[in-house]
């Protein structure tokens, strides 16, 4: 139940917002089309949910592996 523990400690929306902000920081605030990224609140529920699901998957994978993130 390690995945359940990460969700108990971390709000999925907070994880998603952090990931979205990090993506924006890495891309100069541009989306995959090279256009300015909208604010989190302007994404709409479908895209916000997609970021939440992605952030949860990363959190579960980190817990499963018991390791930090290595940058290559």
N, C-alpha and C positions, 0 to 999 in steps of 0.2 A: 504493500500500500504506500510506497514511497511517493507515487504521483499524487495521491490524495493529500499527503503531508505538505507538498509544495503549494497546493492550492489553498490549504488551510492557512499557510503563512503569507502567501502572496496573492493579491487580487489579480485575476487574469487580465482585467482591464488595465491595471497599473503596469503589468508586464508588457502588454501590447503597446501601450503608450510609450514606454521606454524603448521598445524595439523600433517603433515608428520614428521616434526622435533620433535614435542612433542611425537608422537608415537615412534620414534627412541630413544628418551631420556628415555621413560618409559620401553623400551624393551632391552636397552643396545645396540641399533643399529642393532637388529636382526629382521627379518621378521617372519611371522607366522610359517615358517618351521624351524626357528632357524638359518637361514643363514644370513650373513651380508646384510643389506639393501643397495640397490644401491643409488647413489646420485639422487636427484630429476631429474636432466637433463637426467639421464640414464634410467628413468622409461618407457619412451615412451608415446605417446599421449593418448592411451587408458587408461592407469593407472593414468596418471596425470588428465585426465578428470574425472575419478571416484573419485579421492580425491577432486577435485573442487566441484563436485555435492554433495558429503558428507559434505564438509565444508559449502556450501550454505544452506543445509538442517538444519544443526546445528544453523547457524546464524538466519535463519527464525524462528526456534523453540524458541530460546532465545528471539527474539523480540516479538513473539506471546505471550509468557508467561510473558513478562515484568519482568523477574527475572534474577539474575545471576546464575552461575552454582554452584550447591551444590555437594560437594564430600562426598560420603558415606563411 
